[in-house]
Amino acid sequence: MELGRAEVQPPRLRPGQPDALPTKTAKLVSAPVSGAIAIELKEAARFCGKIKGQEYAIDCLAYEYARIAAALPDTGDYAVIKKELEVASTKLSAVVSKNRSKTLPAGRVVQGGPKPRRTARALRPVATEALPAATAEAVKIIEETQTVLIRSTENSTERRRQFQQIVASMDTGTILLRSV
């Protein structure tokens, strides 16, 4: 790589940081933007999987999907991903509300390291006894979101290829939930 080109490339950001996703100006489908979204979805599942207490996993994914959606543009090729992540987040939150634990506390999550990552809001737990049914419902929500995203690619081969990468990365969320 030429030295002169190094300053043109954006700095490598750690997934989970607010600036790790492309700016809201990314209107056209592209490999770098789709890759960044895919990485964020995988990191979301990893972040949620590290929480002690599997009862918090569904609300964590709802939180992470909303965080990722908030960084995406309202118009252009990625608007449908933003919308569907918002819908999935809302539906996952509804599952948590319907199955909320009366004994476990809600709380913010902080994961350490040189640059700690924390949730901006408290995550709510699902009741332990409701966890199997709630996780099955959450998996179904994610799978429905994946289906809608693939169907939204219309007749664009490039858009389909890029969206398939994003949809495949959502599998990490279903894998996390199935392991709960």
C-alpha contacts under 8 A as a table, 3 or more apart, distances in Angstrom:
res1	aa1	res2	aa2	distance
1	M	5	R	7.13
1	M	6	A	7.43
2	E	5	R	5.48
2	E	6	A	6.82
3	L	6	A	5.35
3	L	7	E	7.66
4	G	7	E	6.40
4	G	8	V	7.75
5	R	8	V	5.30
5	R	9	Q	6.92
6	A	9	Q	5.59
7	E	10	P	7.51
12	R	20	A	7.92
13	L	17	Q	7.06
13	L	19	D	7.14
13	L	20	A	5.29
14	R	17	Q	6.03
14	R	20	A	6.42
15	P	20	A	5.56
15	P	39	I	7.06
15	P	40	E	5.88
15	P	43	E	6.39
16	G	20	A	6.57
16	G	40	E	6.60
16	G	43	E	6.88
16	G	44	A	7.38
16	G	117	R	7.21
17	Q	20	A	5.31
17	Q	117	R	7.76
18	P	21	L	6.91
18	P	71	A	7.73
19	D	22	P	7.14
19	D	23	T	7.72
20	A	36	A	7.24
20	A	40	E	7.86
21	L	33	V	7.50
21	L	36	A	5.80
21	L	37	I	6.51
21	L	40	E	7.46
21	L	68	I	7.64
21	L	71	A	6.49
21	L	72	L	7.72
22	P	25	T	7.75
22	P	26	A	6.55
22	P	33	V	6.08
22	P	36	A	7.17
22	P	71	A	7.28
22	P	72	L	7.26
23	T	26	A	6.11
23	T	71	A	6.76
23	T	72	L	6.98
23	T	73	P	7.46
24	K	27	K	7.76
24	K	71	A	6.23
24	K	72	L	5.18
24	K	73	P	4.10
24	K	74	D	7.43
25	T	73	P	6.14
26	A	29	V	7.75
26	A	33	V	7.38
26	A	72	L	7.82
26	A	73	P	6.56
26	A	76	G	7.66
26	A	78	Y	7.66
27	K	73	P	6.86
27	K	75	T	6.51
27	K	76	G	4.28
27	K	77	D	5.69
27	K	78	Y	6.51
28	L	76	G	6.02
28	L	77	D	5.32
28	L	78	Y	7.33
29	V	33	V	7.16
29	V	34	S	7.09
29	V	77	D	5.61
29	V	78	Y	6.87
29	V	158	E	7.69
29	V	159	R	6.16
29	V	162	Q	7.08
30	S	33	V	5.52
30	S	34	S	6.08
30	S	162	Q	7.08
31	A	34	S	5.16
31	A	35	G	5.77
31	A	162	Q	6.47
32	P	35	G	5.04
32	P	36	A	6.13
33	V	36	A	5.08
33	V	37	I	6.31
34	S	37	I	5.15
34	S	38	A	6.12
34	S	162	Q	5.85
34	S	163	F	7.14
34	S	165	Q	7.17
34	S	166	I	6.42
35	G	38	A	5.02
35	G	39	I	6.10
35	G	165	Q	7.41
35	G	166	I	7.44
36	A	39	I	5.12
36	A	40	E	6.18
37	I	40	E	5.07
37	I	41	L	6.24
37	I	68	I	7.63
37	I	166	I	6.55
38	A	41	L	5.17
38	A	42	K	6.31
38	A	165	Q	6.54
38	A	166	I	4.71
38	A	167	V	7.86
38	A	168	A	7.96
38	A	169	S	5.29
38	A	170	M	7.65
39	I	42	K	5.13
39	I	43	E	6.03
39	I	169	S	7.36
40	E	43	E	4.95
40	E	44	A	5.94
40	E	68	I	7.19
41	L	44	A	5.00
41	L	45	A	6.53
41	L	64	E	7.97
41	L	65	Y	7.63
41	L	68	I	7.78
41	L	166	I	7.80
41	L	169	S	6.03
41	L	170	M	6.06
41	L	172	T	7.68
41	L	173	G	7.80
42	K	45	A	5.30
42	K	46	R	6.29
42	K	169	S	5.73
42	K	170	M	6.93
42	K	172	T	5.86
42	K	173	G	7.46
43	E	46	R	4.84
43	E	47	F	5.92
44	A	47	F	5.10
44	A	48	C	6.13
44	A	61	L	6.80
44	A	64	E	5.76
44	A	65	Y	7.80
44	A	173	G	7.84
45	A	48	C	5.08
45	A	49	G	5.88
45	A	61	L	6.89
45	A	172	T	5.87
45	A	173	G	5.12
45	A	176	L	6.53
46	R	49	G	4.99
46	R	50	K	6.42
47	F	50	K	5.48
47	F	51	I	7.13
48	C	51	I	5.57
48	C	56	Y	7.88
48	C	57	A	5.64
48	C	60	C	5.66
48	C	61	L	6.65
49	G	54	Q	7.83
49	G	57	A	6.90
49	G	176	L	6.40
51	I	54	Q	7.08
51	I	56	Y	7.35
51	I	57	A	7.49
51	I	109	V	7.48
53	G	56	Y	6.09
53	G	57	A	7.80
54	Q	57	A	5.42
54	Q	180	V	5.84
55	E	58	I	7.30
55	E	125	P	4.84
55	E	126	V	4.93
55	E	127	A	6.73
55	E	128	T	6.33
55	E	131	L	6.78
56	Y	59	D	5.66
56	Y	60	C	6.04
56	Y	123	L	6.41
56	Y	124	R	6.08
56	Y	125	P	4.50
56	Y	126	V	6.49
57	A	60	C	4.98
57	A	61	L	6.22
57	A	125	P	7.84
57	A	176	L	7.98
57	A	177	L	7.12
58	I	61	L	5.23
58	I	62	A	6.28
58	I	92	L	6.44
58	I	93	S	7.65
58	I	96	V	6.83
58	I	126	V	7.79
58	I	135	T	7.13
58	I	138	A	6.91
58	I	177	L	7.44
59	D	62	A	4.86
59	D	63	Y	6.05
59	D	92	L	6.69
59	D	93	S	5.99
59	D	96	V	6.27
59	D	123	L	5.87
59	D	124	R	6.03
59	D	125	P	7.05
60	C	63	Y	5.00
60	C	64	E	6.09
60	C	123	L	6.26
61	L	64	E	4.96
61	L	65	Y	5.94
61	L	89	S	7.36
61	L	92	L	7.67
61	L	173	G	7.31
62	A	65	Y	5.28
62	A	66	A	6.24
62	A	88	A	7.18
62	A	89	S	4.18
62	A	90	T	6.96
62	A	92	L	5.43
62	A	93	S	5.89
63	Y	66	A	5.25
63	Y	67	R	6.19
63	Y	89	S	6.78
63	Y	123	L	7.85
64	E	67	R	4.92
64	E	68	I	6.14
65	Y	68	I	5.17
65	Y	69	A	6.03
65	Y	85	L	5.54
65	Y	86	E	6.76
65	Y	88	A	7.39
65	Y	89	S	5.60
66	A	69	A	5.03
66	A	70	A	6.07
66	A	85	L	6.57
66	A	86	E	5.59
66	A	89	S	5.71
67	R	70	A	5.26
67	R	71	A	6.83
68	I	71	A	5.45
68	I	72	L	6.89
68	I	82	K	7.83
68	I	85	L	7.76
69	A	72	L	5.30
69	A	81	I	7.44
69	A	82	K	4.54
69	A	83	K	7.28
69	A	85	L	5.77
69	A	86	E	6.09
70	A	82	K	7.28
72	L	78	Y	6.78
72	L	79	A	7.03
72	L	81	I	7.99
72	L	82	K	5.75
73	P	76	G	7.13
73	P	78	Y	6.41
73	P	79	A	5.75
73	P	82	K	7.15
74	D	78	Y	7.64
74	D	79	A	4.94
74	D	82	K	7.15
75	T	78	Y	6.96
75	T	79	A	4.90
76	G	79	A	5.58
77	D	80	V	6.82
77	D	159	R	7.89
78	Y	81	I	5.22
78	Y	82	K	6.37
79	A	82	K	5.00
79	A	83	K	6.14
80	V	83	K	5.03
80	V	84	E	6.05
80	V	149	L	7.32
80	V	152	S	7.54
81	I	84	E	5.19
81	I	85	L	5.99
81	I	149	L	6.80
82	K	85	L	5.30
82	K	86	E	6.18
83	K	86	E	5.12
83	K	87	V	6.20
84	E	87	V	4.92
84	E	88	A	6.02
84	E	145	T	6.24
84	E	148	V	7.76
84	E	149	L	7.41
85	L	88	A	5.00
85	L	89	S	5.97
85	L	145	T	7.51
86	E	89	S	5.02
86	E	90	T	6.18
87	V	90	T	5.15
87	V	91	K	6.18
88	A	91	K	5.09
88	A	92	L	6.01
88	A	141	I	6.36
88	A	142	I	6.65
88	A	145	T	6.60
89	S	92	L	5.13
89	S	93	S	6.10
90	T	93	S	5.09
90	T	94	A	6.25
91	K	94	A	5.00
91	K	95	V	6.39
91	K	141	I	7.13
92	L	95	V	5.07
92	L	96	V	6.42
92	L	138	A	5.99
92	L	141	I	7.27
93	S	96	V	5.05
93	S	97	S	6.17
94	A	97	S	4.98
94	A	98	K	6.07
95	V	98	K	5.19
95	V	99	N	6.20
95	V	134	A	6.31
95	V	137	E	7.40
95	V	138	A	7.12
96	V	99	N	5.16
96	V	100	R	5.42
96	V	124	R	7.08
96	V	125	P	7.00
96	V	126	V	5.63
96	V	134	A	7.49
97	S	100	R	5.12
97	S	126	V	7.91
99	N	126	V	5.33
99	N	127	A	5.96
99	N	130	A	6.13
99	N	131	L	7.91
99	N	134	A	6.94
100	R	124	R	7.10
100	R	125	P	5.96
100	R	126	V	4.47
100	R	127	A	5.42
101	S	104	L	5.69
101	S	105	P	7.90
101	S	124	R	7.93
101	S	125	P	5.70
101	S	126	V	4.93
101	S	127	A	3.78
101	S	128	T	7.19
102	K	105	P	7.93
102	K	127	A	7.01
103	T	127	A	7.81
104	L	125	P	6.50
104	L	127	A	7.66
105	P	124	R	7.20
105	P	125	P	7.13
106	A	122	A	5.61
106	A	123	L	5.33
106	A	124	R	4.52
106	A	125	P	6.29
107	G	121	R	7.69
107	G	122	A	4.25
107	G	123	L	5.30
107	G	124	R	6.91
108	R	118	R	7.02
108	R	119	T	5.64
108	R	120	A	7.14
108	R	121	R	5.85
108	R	122	A	4.12
108	R	123	L	5.87
109	V	118	R	5.35
109	V	119	T	5.45
109	V	122	A	7.29
109	V	123	L	7.40
110	V	116	P	6.67
110	V	117	R	5.67
110	V	118	R	4.21
110	V	119	T	6.74
111	Q	116	P	5.46
111	Q	117	R	5.25
111	Q	118	R	6.27
112	G	115	K	6.95
112	G	116	P	4.41
112	G	117	R	6.67
113	G	116	P	5.20
119	T	122	A	6.97
119	T	123	L	7.92
126	V	130	A	6.75
126	V	131	L	6.24
126	V	134	A	7.68
127	A	130	A	5.23
127	A	131	L	6.22
128	T	131	L	5.17
129	E	132	P	7.40
130	A	133	A	5.76
130	A	134	A	6.01
131	L	134	A	5.02
131	L	135	T	5.84
131	L	180	V	7.95
132	P	135	T	5.35
132	P	136	A	6.24
132	P	180	V	7.96
133	A	136	A	5.16
133	A	137	E	6.27
134	A	137	E	5.11
134	A	138	A	6.12
135	T	138	A	4.86
135	T	139	V	6.04
135	T	177	L	5.85
135	T	178	R	7.10
135	T	180	V	7.57
136	A	139	V	5.17
136	A	140	K	6.30
136	A	177	L	7.93
136	A	178	R	7.73
137	E	140	K	5.09
137	E	141	I	6.34
138	A	141	I	5.03
138	A	142	I	6.40
138	A	177	L	7.64
139	V	142	I	5.21
139	V	143	E	6.17
139	V	173	G	7.95
139	V	174	T	5.37
139	V	177	L	6.70
139	V	178	R	7.62
140	K	143	E	5.06
140	K	144	E	6.07
141	I	144	E	5.14
141	I	145	T	6.22
142	I	145	T	5.02
142	I	146	Q	6.25
142	I	170	M	7.36
142	I	173	G	7.72
142	I	174	T	6.94
143	E	146	Q	5.02
143	E	147	T	6.30
143	E	174	T	7.88
144	E	147	T	5.05
144	E	148	V	6.26
145	T	148	V	5.16
145	T	149	L	6.19
146	Q	149	L	5.17
146	Q	150	I	6.28
146	Q	167	V	5.37
146	Q	170	M	7.42
147	T	150	I	5.27
147	T	151	R	6.18
148	V	151	R	5.13
148	V	152	S	6.11
149	L	152	S	5.07
149	L	153	T	6.94
149	L	163	F	6.97
149	L	167	V	7.18
150	I	153	T	5.73
150	I	160	R	6.76
150	I	163	F	6.59
150	I	164	Q	6.71
150	I	167	V	7.42
151	R	154	E	6.62
153	T	156	S	6.09
153	T	157	T	7.88
153	T	159	R	5.71
153	T	160	R	5.09
153	T	163	F	7.32
154	E	160	R	7.78
156	S	159	R	5.21
156	S	160	R	6.12
157	T	160	R	5.10
157	T	161	R	6.20
158	E	161	R	5.10
158	E	162	Q	6.21
159	R	162	Q	5.16
159	R	163	F	5.95
160	R	163	F	5.14
160	R	164	Q	5.94
161	R	164	Q	5.23
161	R	165	Q	6.66
162	Q	165	Q	5.37
162	Q	166	I	6.74
163	F	166	I	4.99
163	F	167	V	6.01
164	Q	167	V	4.95
164	Q	168	A	5.90
165	Q	168	A	5.17
165	Q	169	S	6.33
166	I	169	S	5.17
166	I	170	M	6.60
167	V	170	M	5.19
167	V	171	D	7.13
168	A	171	D	5.44
168	A	172	T	7.96
169	S	172	T	5.88
169	S	173	G	7.99
170	M	173	G	5.48
170	M	174	T	7.02
171	D	174	T	5.07
171	D	175	I	6.07
172	T	175	I	5.01
172	T	176	L	6.09
173	G	176	L	5.06
173	G	177	L	6.26
174	T	177	L	5.05
174	T	178	R	6.05
175	I	178	R	5.14
175	I	179	S	6.27
176	L	179	S	5.27
176	L	180	V	6.66
177	L	180	V	5.20
